[in-house]
Amino acid sequence: MTNKNNNMAKPQKSDITYVQLAPEHFEGVITLGNYVHGDNYLTDDLLNEYYRKSFHNDVNASWVAVNEGHIVGFRLTFAHSQWQPDKWCTPDNWPVEPSLVCYFKCNTVAPAMQGLGIGSSLLRKSIELAKVQGAKAGLAHIWLASPGNSAFKYFSKNGGELIKKHPDKWRYPSIHEGYDCPVCEGYCECEGAEMLLKF
């Protein structure tokens, strides 16, 4: 984890570099993801799968933010051709053809690095390459239990529109896949907001 020393000066925006996700970033992404979202949110197997789903026609839509060699943020984005809507999706309510919608799987920024625009920068970069891939919109399931509901506010500010709220969105992985929600005692009962952002 980065910036464990609270006496360290917070970096400036110019100190952050953005690069497309690659295998050499996996360890840092898994560490940060599990620190922020709970144990087993990411595993080697999951991240390898997510990395594969990031590509369409050799274009990769997933990004990481790096400061002094450390992963301080990441956005995992599935290409529009690499995922299928599931029971947590209501494509009949989407204003875009479902086959042209990419999936914003996860956006994470180290708590000590928030407020530097990292999340929005990662989103913009993923959108740019999702458009190159052929997508016209991106779907996300936003964690409504984030502190101060910051995830919902952030995605709304960037143009995301609420489609539907889904109770117990992460209950299955908490029961069957070892996911340890950072806010729920026992099995996860968090609500997810299905949101769509048109490009």
C-alpha positions as CSV (number, residue, x, y, z in Angstrom):
1,M,0.0,0.0,0.0
2,T,1.2,3.5,-0.8
3,N,1.5,6.5,1.5
4,K,1.3,4.6,4.8
5,N,3.4,7.4,6.3
6,N,0.9,10.1,7.1
7,N,3.7,12.6,7.4
8,M,4.5,12.3,3.7
9,A,3.5,15.2,1.5
10,K,0.5,14.5,-0.7
11,P,1.7,14.4,-4.4
12,Q,0.5,16.9,-7.0
13,K,-1.6,16.0,-10.0
14,S,1.6,16.3,-12.1
15,D,3.2,13.5,-10.0
16,I,0.6,11.0,-11.3
17,T,1.2,9.1,-14.5
18,Y,-1.4,7.0,-16.3
19,V,-0.7,3.8,-18.2
20,Q,-2.8,1.0,-19.6
21,L,-3.1,-2.0,-17.4
22,A,-0.5,-4.7,-17.9
23,P,0.5,-7.9,-16.1
24,E,3.3,-6.1,-14.2
25,H,0.6,-4.0,-12.5
26,F,-1.4,-7.0,-11.2
27,E,0.1,-7.3,-7.8
28,G,-0.4,-3.6,-7.0
29,V,-3.9,-3.6,-8.4
30,I,-5.0,-6.6,-6.3
31,T,-3.4,-5.2,-3.2
32,L,-5.1,-1.8,-3.6
33,G,-8.5,-3.3,-4.7
34,N,-8.7,-5.6,-1.7
35,Y,-7.5,-2.9,0.7
36,V,-10.3,-0.5,-0.4
37,H,-13.1,-3.0,-1.3
38,G,-12.5,-5.9,1.1
39,D,-10.6,-9.2,1.1
40,N,-10.9,-11.3,-2.1
41,Y,-12.5,-8.5,-4.1
42,L,-9.7,-9.2,-6.6
43,T,-7.7,-12.4,-7.1
44,D,-5.0,-13.4,-9.6
45,D,-7.6,-15.4,-11.5
46,L,-10.2,-12.7,-11.6
47,L,-7.7,-10.0,-12.6
48,N,-6.4,-12.2,-15.4
49,E,-10.0,-12.6,-16.7
50,Y,-10.7,-8.9,-16.3
51,Y,-7.5,-8.0,-18.2
52,R,-8.5,-10.3,-21.1
53,K,-12.0,-8.7,-21.2
54,S,-10.4,-5.2,-21.4
55,F,-9.4,-5.8,-25.1
56,H,-11.2,-5.4,-28.4
57,N,-9.2,-5.4,-31.6
58,D,-6.0,-5.2,-29.6
59,V,-7.1,-2.0,-27.9
60,N,-7.0,-2.1,-24.1
61,A,-9.6,0.1,-22.1
62,S,-8.3,-0.6,-18.6
63,W,-5.9,1.9,-16.9
64,V,-3.8,2.4,-13.8
65,A,-2.5,5.5,-12.1
66,V,1.1,5.4,-10.8
67,N,2.9,7.5,-8.3
68,E,6.6,6.8,-7.6
69,G,6.3,3.3,-8.9
70,H,3.2,2.5,-6.8
71,I,-0.3,1.8,-8.1
72,V,-2.5,4.5,-6.6
73,G,-5.6,4.0,-8.7
74,F,-7.1,1.8,-11.4
75,R,-10.1,1.5,-13.7
76,L,-11.0,-1.9,-15.0
77,T,-13.2,-1.7,-18.1
78,F,-14.6,-4.5,-20.2
79,A,-14.8,-3.9,-23.9
80,H,-18.4,-3.9,-25.3
81,S,-17.7,-7.2,-27.1
82,Q,-16.3,-9.0,-23.9
83,W,-19.3,-9.1,-21.5
84,Q,-23.0,-10.0,-21.4
85,P,-25.7,-8.3,-19.3
86,D,-26.8,-10.4,-16.4
87,K,-29.7,-10.4,-13.9
88,W,-28.3,-7.2,-12.4
89,C,-28.8,-5.4,-15.7
90,T,-32.0,-4.0,-17.4
91,P,-31.0,-3.4,-21.0
92,D,-34.5,-2.7,-22.0
93,N,-34.1,0.6,-20.1
94,W,-30.8,1.5,-21.7
95,P,-30.9,4.4,-24.3
96,V,-28.2,2.7,-26.3
97,E,-28.0,-0.7,-28.1
98,P,-26.7,-3.2,-25.5
99,S,-24.1,-4.6,-27.9
100,L,-22.5,-1.1,-28.0
101,V,-22.2,-0.8,-24.2
102,C,-18.9,-1.4,-22.4
103,Y,-18.8,-2.3,-18.7
104,F,-17.0,-0.3,-16.1
105,K,-16.1,-3.1,-13.7
106,C,-14.2,-1.2,-11.1
107,N,-12.8,2.2,-10.3
108,T,-10.5,2.5,-7.2
109,V,-8.3,5.2,-5.8
110,A,-6.1,4.9,-2.8
111,P,-7.8,6.8,0.1
112,A,-4.6,8.9,0.7
113,M,-4.7,10.0,-3.0
114,Q,-8.3,11.1,-3.3
115,G,-9.0,14.6,-4.3
116,L,-6.4,14.7,-7.1
117,G,-8.8,13.9,-9.9
118,I,-7.4,10.4,-10.4
119,G,-10.8,8.7,-10.6
120,S,-12.1,11.2,-13.2
121,S,-8.9,11.0,-15.2
122,L,-9.0,7.2,-15.3
123,L,-12.7,7.3,-16.4
124,R,-11.9,9.8,-19.2
125,K,-9.0,7.6,-20.5
126,S,-11.2,4.5,-20.4
127,I,-13.9,6.2,-22.3
128,E,-11.5,7.4,-24.9
129,L,-10.4,3.9,-25.7
130,A,-13.8,2.3,-25.3
131,K,-14.9,4.7,-28.0
132,V,-12.0,3.5,-30.2
133,Q,-13.2,0.0,-29.5
134,G,-16.7,0.9,-30.8
135,A,-18.7,1.5,-27.6
136,K,-21.3,4.2,-27.4
137,A,-21.9,4.1,-23.6
138,G,-20.6,2.4,-20.5
139,L,-22.5,0.6,-17.7
140,A,-21.5,0.4,-14.1
141,H,-22.8,-1.0,-10.9
142,I,-22.1,1.7,-8.3
143,W,-21.5,0.7,-4.6
144,L,-24.1,2.7,-2.7
145,A,-22.3,2.0,0.7
146,S,-19.2,4.0,-0.2
147,P,-18.3,6.6,2.4
148,G,-20.6,9.6,1.9
149,N,-22.0,7.8,-1.1
150,S,-19.0,9.3,-2.9
151,A,-19.0,6.6,-5.7
152,F,-22.6,7.5,-6.8
153,K,-21.9,11.3,-6.6
154,Y,-18.7,10.8,-8.6
155,F,-20.3,8.8,-11.4
156,S,-23.3,11.1,-11.5
157,K,-21.0,14.1,-11.8
158,N,-19.3,12.5,-14.8
159,G,-22.6,12.0,-16.6
160,G,-23.8,8.7,-15.3
161,E,-27.6,8.2,-15.2
162,L,-29.4,5.9,-12.7
163,I,-31.1,3.0,-14.4
164,K,-32.1,0.9,-11.4
165,K,-31.1,0.0,-7.8
166,H,-30.3,-3.6,-7.0
167,P,-30.4,-4.9,-3.4
168,D,-27.8,-7.5,-2.4
169,K,-25.7,-6.9,-5.5
170,W,-22.6,-8.5,-3.9
171,R,-24.2,-11.1,-1.7
172,Y,-23.4,-14.0,-3.9
173,P,-19.6,-13.4,-3.9
174,S,-19.7,-12.8,-0.2
175,I,-21.3,-16.2,0.4
176,H,-19.6,-18.3,-2.3
177,E,-16.4,-16.6,-3.4
178,G,-14.8,-15.4,-0.1
179,Y,-15.5,-11.7,-0.6
180,D,-15.4,-9.8,2.7
181,C,-17.4,-6.6,2.4
182,P,-15.7,-3.8,4.4
183,V,-19.0,-2.4,5.7
184,C,-21.3,-5.4,6.3
185,E,-21.0,-7.9,9.2
186,G,-21.4,-11.4,7.8
187,Y,-22.7,-11.6,4.3
188,C,-22.8,-8.5,2.1
189,E,-26.2,-6.7,1.9
190,C,-25.0,-3.6,0.0
191,E,-27.2,-2.1,-2.7
192,G,-25.8,-1.5,-6.2
193,A,-26.9,1.3,-8.5
194,E,-27.0,0.3,-12.2
195,M,-25.9,3.4,-14.0
196,L,-25.2,4.2,-17.6
197,L,-23.0,6.9,-19.1
198,K,-23.5,7.8,-22.7
199,F,-20.4,8.9,-24.7
